[in-house]
Amino acid sequence: MGLSERQRIEILILLECGDKIRSQAEVCALFNAKYPANQISQGTEHGTVHDLPRTGGARALNEEKKLNIGTS
């Protein structure tokens, strides 16, 4: 499972905490100690805190259709 938006923001905060800029290795170690179930590596970053669009076809059911199924 990927990182939540909140966790991605926390990584950015860890990178530039106060006037000290940490290395990616330091940030990985701090994050991995706090979130052992969501281990990251230095290559995890992709430049945004939002989920990127996925490749492939659209899902058969979107969230709106799922909600409508329960009301039919």
ABEGO torsion letter per residue (X at the ends): XBBBAAAAAAAAAAABBEABBBBAAAAAAAAAAABAABBBBAAABAGBABBBBBBEBBBABBAAAAAAAAAX
